[in-house]
Amino acid sequence: MESEQSYRALFESAYDAIWVHDMDGTILTANEALSVLCGYPLDELVGMNVKQFIGNDSDIKLARKVKKKLLSGGRIDAPYEMNLVRKDGTKLITIITTNLVNVENDVKAFQNTARDVTNEKRMEENLRYYLQQITRAQEEERKRIARELHDDTAQLLLSLSRQLDNFIRNEDNYSPEQISFLKDIQEQVNRGVQSVHRYAQDLRPSLIDDLGLMAALRSLVKRAQEYNGIVISLEVVGEERRLPSEVEMLLYRVIQEALNNVWKHSRATESHIDIRFSAKQVDVSISDNGIGFELSDMIDDLAQTGKLGLIGMQERARLLGATLSFDSSPGKGTRVLFSLPY
């Protein structure tokens, strides 16, 4: 009796909305928090069918699926998301946990606990929108700078190289020392042209717009091998397909940043990129044979120095519905894992 009174006190004073409904969905009991959440008086809630405040047909189907699983002996281990509608028509987003319970005379019923997460979801949607806008602005600025590097700076250097070539061809007018000096300058200018082209490609690969992600990645791998001296292999499993532009760009940036880390920090001699296209998912793994690191130490160090790199991309990935994770330990290399249901 005392335990029943304690339970009742907890039930009535709980912050989360709690209600119990029978097999047909008729509410048997509810707490004040559900009344506040849905806008119905308590005496109106008791006897009401839950369908009256469940958001839409897909939510009703979800409720039936939960009911069926519990009745078959299964468990709902994690809260699930469901839309509810208040008495005034306002729509709410909630997370709900449901359990099968016994009421009087061993009659089975369902106990539900709901928490309003509408504001959190809206804030997340706003954050996703603003992050997309910032990312697009960054990529547009990268594209503009890359175009100017290619069209202006590189062309200016090429023109200078041609002028130097004209001087070198008229070698009768100059001493051998002067010709040698001009050739040295021309070689430096040509290296500058190559660097400008590489910077332009790193800033914004034109191939990703013209031919897609895979063409851009193959070009990235080729440049990275030539410039960094690391053996990089790229393996693609499944049928290649185009992805939304923001997803392709995120994937490109993740692989680009991972290869930069391999070159700068890992002391690796080899790196392997594995991309797998399945019917409903894209999985990417970038691994190396480098020195590895303790994940916690690496994250703390990056945060303190402001060099977030891949860590900062985790939020971008999450807001696109993807996951980005890291697997490393000292002496065992590093793996960067990207997974996107699509």
C-alpha positions as CSV (number, residue, x, y, z in Angstrom):
1,M,0.0,0.0,0.0
2,E,2.8,2.4,1.0
3,S,4.7,1.6,-2.2
4,E,1.6,2.2,-4.3
5,Q,1.1,5.6,-2.6
6,S,4.8,6.5,-3.3
7,Y,4.4,5.5,-6.9
8,R,1.2,7.6,-7.2
9,A,3.0,10.6,-5.7
10,L,5.9,10.2,-8.2
11,F,3.4,9.8,-11.0
12,E,1.5,12.9,-10.2
13,S,4.5,15.1,-9.5
14,A,6.6,14.0,-12.5
15,Y,8.0,16.6,-14.8
16,D,7.4,14.3,-17.8
17,A,3.9,13.6,-19.1
18,I,2.8,10.1,-18.1
19,W,-0.4,8.2,-19.1
20,V,-1.6,4.6,-19.2
21,H,-4.0,3.5,-21.9
22,D,-5.7,0.1,-22.6
23,M,-5.4,-2.1,-25.6
24,D,-7.9,0.1,-27.5
25,G,-6.0,3.3,-26.8
26,T,-8.4,4.6,-24.1
27,I,-6.6,6.5,-21.4
28,L,-7.1,5.0,-18.0
29,T,-5.0,7.5,-16.0
30,A,-2.8,10.5,-16.6
31,N,-0.8,13.0,-14.7
32,E,-0.9,16.8,-14.6
33,A,2.1,17.1,-16.9
34,L,0.1,15.4,-19.7
35,S,-2.7,17.9,-19.1
36,V,-0.2,20.8,-19.4
37,L,1.5,19.2,-22.5
38,C,-1.7,18.6,-24.5
39,G,-3.9,21.3,-23.2
40,Y,-6.7,19.0,-22.1
41,P,-8.1,19.0,-18.5
42,L,-7.3,15.8,-16.6
43,D,-10.9,14.8,-16.3
44,E,-11.2,15.2,-20.1
45,L,-8.1,13.1,-20.8
46,V,-9.3,10.1,-18.8
47,G,-11.5,8.1,-21.1
48,M,-10.2,9.9,-24.2
49,N,-8.6,7.8,-27.0
50,V,-4.9,8.6,-27.6
51,K,-5.6,8.9,-31.4
52,Q,-7.2,12.3,-30.6
53,F,-3.8,13.9,-29.8
54,I,-1.4,11.7,-31.9
55,G,-0.1,13.9,-34.7
56,N,-0.7,12.0,-38.0
57,D,-1.2,8.7,-39.7
58,S,2.5,7.8,-39.7
59,D,2.6,8.4,-35.9
60,I,-0.5,6.2,-35.4
61,K,1.2,3.4,-37.5
62,L,4.3,3.9,-35.3
63,A,2.2,3.5,-32.1
64,R,0.7,0.3,-33.5
65,K,4.1,-1.0,-34.3
66,V,5.3,-0.3,-30.8
67,K,2.2,-2.0,-29.4
68,K,2.7,-5.1,-31.5
69,K,6.3,-5.5,-30.5
70,L,5.6,-5.2,-26.8
71,L,2.7,-7.7,-27.0
72,S,5.0,-10.2,-28.8
73,G,7.4,-10.1,-25.9
74,G,9.8,-7.6,-27.4
75,R,11.2,-4.4,-25.8
76,I,11.5,-0.8,-26.8
77,D,15.0,0.0,-25.6
78,A,15.3,3.6,-26.8
79,P,12.8,6.5,-26.7
80,Y,11.1,7.1,-30.0
81,E,10.0,10.4,-31.6
82,M,6.3,11.1,-32.1
83,N,4.2,14.2,-33.0
84,L,1.4,15.1,-30.7
85,V,-1.3,17.8,-31.3
86,R,-2.6,20.0,-28.4
87,K,-6.2,20.8,-27.9
88,D,-5.7,24.2,-29.6
89,G,-4.2,22.5,-32.7
90,T,-0.5,23.3,-31.9
91,K,1.8,20.6,-33.0
92,L,4.5,19.2,-30.7
93,I,7.5,17.0,-31.2
94,T,8.0,14.6,-28.3
95,I,10.2,11.6,-27.4
96,I,8.3,8.8,-25.8
97,T,9.1,5.6,-23.9
98,T,6.4,2.9,-23.7
99,N,6.2,-0.2,-21.4
100,L,3.7,-3.0,-21.1
101,V,2.2,-3.0,-17.5
102,N,-0.4,-4.9,-15.6
103,V,-3.4,-3.0,-14.1
104,E,-6.2,-4.4,-12.0
105,N,-6.9,-8.1,-12.3
106,D,-3.8,-8.6,-14.4
107,V,-5.3,-6.7,-17.3
108,K,-2.5,-5.5,-19.6
109,A,-2.1,-1.8,-20.6
110,F,0.6,0.5,-21.9
111,Q,2.4,3.1,-19.8
112,N,3.8,6.0,-21.8
113,T,6.2,8.7,-20.7
114,A,6.6,11.8,-23.0
115,R,8.9,14.8,-23.1
116,D,8.4,17.8,-25.2
117,V,11.5,18.4,-27.4
118,T,9.8,20.8,-29.9
119,N,12.1,23.8,-29.1
120,E,15.2,21.6,-29.2
121,K,14.2,20.2,-32.6
122,R,13.5,23.7,-34.0
123,M,16.8,25.0,-32.7
124,E,18.5,22.0,-34.4
125,E,16.7,22.8,-37.7
126,N,17.8,26.4,-37.4
127,L,21.3,25.4,-36.7
128,R,21.3,23.0,-39.7
129,Y,20.0,25.8,-41.9
130,Y,22.5,28.4,-40.8
131,L,25.4,25.9,-41.0
132,Q,24.3,25.0,-44.6
133,Q,24.3,28.7,-45.5
134,I,27.7,29.3,-43.9
135,T,29.1,26.2,-45.7
136,R,27.7,27.3,-49.0
137,A,29.1,30.8,-48.5
138,Q,32.5,29.3,-47.7
139,E,32.5,27.1,-50.7
140,E,31.4,30.0,-53.0
141,E,34.3,32.1,-51.6
142,R,36.7,29.2,-52.1
143,K,35.4,28.9,-55.7
144,R,35.9,32.6,-56.3
145,I,39.5,32.6,-54.9
146,A,40.3,29.5,-56.8
147,R,39.0,31.0,-60.1
148,E,41.1,34.2,-59.5
149,L,44.2,32.2,-58.7
150,H,43.7,30.2,-62.0
151,D,42.6,33.1,-64.2
152,D,44.8,35.9,-62.9
153,T,47.7,34.8,-60.8
154,A,48.6,31.6,-62.8
155,Q,48.2,33.4,-66.1
156,L,50.4,36.3,-64.9
157,L,53.1,33.8,-63.9
158,L,52.8,32.0,-67.2
159,S,53.2,35.2,-69.0
160,L,56.3,36.0,-67.0
161,S,57.7,32.5,-67.8
162,R,57.2,33.1,-71.5
163,Q,59.0,36.4,-71.3
164,L,61.9,34.8,-69.5
165,D,61.9,32.1,-72.2
166,N,62.3,34.8,-74.9
167,F,65.3,36.3,-73.1
168,I,66.9,32.8,-72.7
169,R,66.5,32.1,-76.4
170,N,68.4,35.3,-77.3
171,E,71.4,33.9,-75.5
172,D,73.8,35.7,-77.7
173,N,72.9,38.9,-76.0
174,Y,73.8,37.6,-72.5
175,S,76.6,36.0,-70.7
176,P,76.4,32.4,-69.6
177,E,76.0,33.5,-66.0
178,Q,73.1,35.7,-67.0
179,I,71.4,32.9,-68.9
180,S,71.9,30.6,-66.0
181,F,70.4,33.2,-63.7
182,L,67.4,33.6,-66.0
183,K,66.8,29.9,-66.2
184,D,66.9,29.7,-62.4
185,I,64.2,32.4,-62.2
186,Q,62.1,30.7,-64.9
187,E,62.3,27.4,-62.9
188,Q,61.1,29.2,-59.8
189,V,58.3,30.9,-61.7
190,N,57.2,27.5,-63.2
191,R,57.2,26.0,-59.7
192,G,55.0,28.9,-58.6
193,V,52.6,28.1,-61.5
194,Q,52.3,24.5,-60.3
195,S,51.8,25.6,-56.7
196,V,49.1,28.1,-57.7
197,H,47.3,25.4,-59.7
198,R,47.5,23.0,-56.7
199,Y,46.2,25.7,-54.3
200,A,43.3,26.4,-56.6
201,Q,42.4,22.7,-56.8
202,D,42.7,22.3,-53.0
203,L,40.5,25.4,-52.5
204,R,37.7,24.2,-54.9
205,P,38.1,21.2,-57.2
206,S,36.4,22.1,-60.4
207,L,36.1,18.4,-61.2
208,I,33.5,17.9,-58.4
209,D,31.1,20.3,-60.2
210,D,31.8,19.0,-63.7
211,L,32.3,15.2,-63.3
212,G,31.3,14.5,-59.7
213,L,32.9,13.3,-56.4
214,M,34.8,10.3,-57.6
215,A,36.6,12.1,-60.4
216,A,37.6,14.8,-57.9
217,L,38.8,12.2,-55.4
218,R,40.9,10.4,-58.0
219,S,42.5,13.7,-58.9
220,L,43.1,14.5,-55.2
221,V,44.7,11.1,-54.6
222,K,47.0,11.6,-57.5
223,R,48.1,15.1,-56.4
224,A,48.5,14.0,-52.8
225,Q,50.8,11.1,-53.8
226,E,52.9,13.4,-56.0
227,Y,53.2,16.1,-53.4
228,N,53.5,14.2,-50.2
229,G,55.3,11.0,-51.3
230,I,52.8,8.7,-49.5
231,V,51.4,5.6,-51.3
232,I,47.6,6.1,-51.4
233,S,45.1,3.5,-52.7
234,L,41.5,4.2,-53.5
235,E,39.0,1.3,-53.6
236,V,35.4,1.8,-54.6
237,V,32.8,-1.0,-54.0
238,G,29.3,-0.9,-55.4
239,E,27.8,1.2,-58.1
240,E,29.0,4.8,-58.0
241,R,26.4,7.5,-57.9
242,R,26.0,11.2,-57.6
243,L,25.1,12.5,-54.1
244,P,23.6,15.9,-53.2
245,S,26.2,18.6,-53.8
246,E,26.6,19.5,-50.1
247,V,27.2,15.8,-49.2
248,E,29.7,15.4,-52.0
249,M,31.6,18.5,-50.8
250,L,31.6,17.4,-47.2
251,L,32.9,13.9,-48.2
252,Y,35.6,15.5,-50.3
253,R,36.6,17.8,-47.4
254,V,36.7,14.9,-45.0
255,I,39.0,12.9,-47.2
256,Q,41.1,15.9,-48.0
257,E,41.5,16.8,-44.3
258,A,42.2,13.1,-43.4
259,L,45.0,12.9,-46.1
260,N,46.4,16.2,-44.8
261,N,46.6,14.8,-41.3
262,V,48.2,11.6,-42.6
263,W,50.9,13.7,-44.3
264,K,51.5,16.2,-41.4
265,H,51.1,14.1,-38.3
266,S,51.0,10.4,-38.8
267,R,54.5,9.6,-40.2
268,A,52.7,7.1,-42.4
269,T,54.0,5.6,-45.6
270,E,50.7,4.3,-46.8
271,S,47.1,5.3,-46.7
272,H,44.0,3.5,-48.0
273,I,40.6,5.0,-48.9
274,D,37.7,2.6,-49.1
275,I,34.3,3.9,-50.4
276,R,31.3,1.5,-50.4
277,F,28.0,2.3,-52.1
278,S,25.1,0.2,-51.0
279,A,21.4,0.5,-51.8
280,K,20.7,2.8,-48.9
281,Q,24.0,3.9,-47.5
282,V,27.5,5.3,-48.3
283,D,30.4,4.2,-46.1
284,V,33.9,5.7,-46.2
285,S,37.0,4.6,-44.4
286,I,40.4,6.4,-44.6
287,S,43.2,4.4,-42.8
288,D,46.9,4.8,-42.5
289,N,49.9,2.8,-41.1
290,G,51.2,5.7,-39.1
291,I,52.1,6.2,-35.4
292,G,48.5,6.6,-34.2
293,F,47.5,8.5,-31.1
294,E,45.3,8.5,-28.0
295,L,42.0,10.0,-29.1
296,S,41.4,12.0,-26.0
297,D,44.9,13.5,-26.1
298,M,44.5,14.4,-29.8
299,I,41.1,16.1,-29.3
300,D,42.3,18.1,-26.3
301,D,45.4,19.2,-28.2
302,L,43.4,20.3,-31.3
303,A,40.8,22.2,-29.2
304,Q,43.6,24.1,-27.3
305,T,45.4,25.1,-30.5
306,G,42.2,25.8,-32.5
307,K,43.1,23.3,-35.2
308,L,39.8,21.4,-35.1
309,G,40.0,20.0,-38.7
310,L,38.1,16.8,-38.8
311,I,36.7,17.3,-35.3
312,G,34.9,20.4,-36.5
313,M,33.4,18.4,-39.4
314,Q,31.6,16.0,-37.1
315,E,28.9,18.6,-36.5
316,R,28.5,19.3,-40.2
317,A,28.2,15.5,-40.8
318,R,25.6,15.1,-38.0
319,L,23.4,17.8,-39.3
320,L,23.4,16.1,-42.7
321,G,22.3,12.9,-41.0
322,A,25.8,11.3,-41.3
323,T,28.3,10.1,-38.7
324,L,32.0,10.9,-38.6
325,S,34.2,9.0,-36.1
326,F,37.8,8.2,-35.4
327,D,39.6,5.0,-34.4
328,S,43.2,5.2,-33.3
329,S,45.7,4.0,-30.7
330,P,49.5,4.5,-30.4
331,G,51.4,2.4,-32.9
332,K,48.4,1.1,-34.7
333,G,47.6,3.9,-37.2
334,T,44.4,5.8,-37.6
335,R,41.0,5.2,-39.3
336,V,38.5,7.9,-40.1
337,L,35.0,6.5,-40.6
338,F,32.2,8.3,-42.4
339,S,28.7,6.8,-42.8
340,L,25.7,8.3,-44.5
341,P,22.3,6.7,-45.0
342,Y,21.3,7.8,-48.5
